[in-house]
Amino acid sequence: MKLSIDKLREDANKTFTGVELEIDDETTVYLRNILRLPEKDQIEFYKMLAVLFAAARDEEKDEERKPTPYDEMSPYELGIKALTMLLDDKTAAKKLTKALPDLGLVVMVLNSWVEATGLGEAESSRNESTGSEAS
């Protein structure tokens, strides 16, 4: 069996697709799937999401968790930073930030990205396989 990196890359791009986000009539940006980011960026992205989701749930800070630079950022700044990390074209960051002036829009984009890329599927699949459904 002969494998081709180009073919595998093409298959990965189809399987782990991102999301196109239309900012205005002239500008569309591409938010990559988390699995298409370098490992270091994936880890940082997950750290940002953990802090953002904890803030959204209004959780108290876990005293045993090592503090991150993200703890000092506002939820808006954190959401914008996370979305910017997903951009395939970093020059579009300013346009994206300008198009998302409030936390509500940032959260809507992040939620849409999570749904479109299937980021939350592994967790729900694991719950289904263990039979841990809410009664």
N, C-alpha and C positions, 0 to 999 in steps of 0.2 A: 504494500500500500504506500502510495506516495502522497505526502501532504504538501500543500503550498501555503506559505505565510500570507500571500496576497489573497488567496481564496478564504483562508481562515479569518483574516481581517475583514473581508467583505461580509462573511457570515456573522461575525461579531457585531459589525455595524448594523446589520439587519435585526439581529436578536436583541441587542442591548441598545436600542434606539433611544434618542433623546426627544426633546420637545422643541418645536419651533414656536416662538412667541412673537407675535406681530406687535410692535411698539407703535408704529404709525403706518401710513400708507407707503412710505418709502423704506421703512426699516423693519426687518425681521431678524431676530437673534436666535441662536440655537443653544439650548441648555442641554448639555451632555448627560447621558446616563451615568450614575455614580460609578458603575463598573468600568467605564471607559476613562476614568481619571487615574493618574498615577497613584500608587498605594499610599504614599505620604499625604497626598491631597484627600484621598478617601478618608483616612484617619482624622484629619483636621475637619473635614466636612461633618463627619459623625459627631465629633466633639461639639461643633457649633450647634448642630441640631439638638443634641442632648441638653445644652444650656438653654436653647430657645424653647424647647418643649417643656422643660422644668419651669421656666418663667411663665409660659402660657398656662400651666396648671397651677401656678402660684405656689410652687413647692418651696419649702425651706431648703437652704443649702445643706447638702450632706457634709457634715463635719469631717468625715473620713475621706471624702473625695479630694484629690489634689486640685487646688485652684488652677484655672486656666486663664489666659488673657481675655477670653471671651466672657468671663463672669462680670467684667467691668463695662462691657458694651451694652448699649440699649438693645431691646429686642428688634427695633427697626434696623439699627446698624448691623446687627448680627444676621438678620434675614437678607439684607442687601449683600453683605460679605459672602454669605453662603451662595446666593444666586450668581454673584460675580464669579465665584470659583467654578461654577458649572458652565460658564460661557466658553464657547469655542473661539470666540474673537474678543479678546480682552479690551480692544479699543471701543467696544460697544458699551462698556461699563457705565460711562457717564450718561449715555442715552437711556439705559435701563434704569439707573437711579432717578433720573429726571421723570421718567414715565411712571415711577412707583413712589409717589410723594408721601404715602402713609403706610402704617403697619398693616392695615386691613388688606390693601392691595398686595403687599408683599406676602402675606399669609395665603391669600387666594392663589397667587402664582405658585408658591411652594406646594400647597395642597394639590393643585392641578398637576404639577410636575411629579409629585409622589404617586398620584393615581395613574398617570400616563406611563410612567417608567416601571411601575410595579414594585416600587421600593418596599411597600408594606406587605407584599404577598407572602414572603417567606414566613413572617410571623403568623399570619392567619392560616397558612397551610400547616404550620407546626401545630397550632391549636386544634385544627380539624383532625389531624392524624392522632393526636393524643386524646381526643374526645373531650377536650376542655371547652365546652360551649356554655354560654350563659343560659341559665334555666329561667 
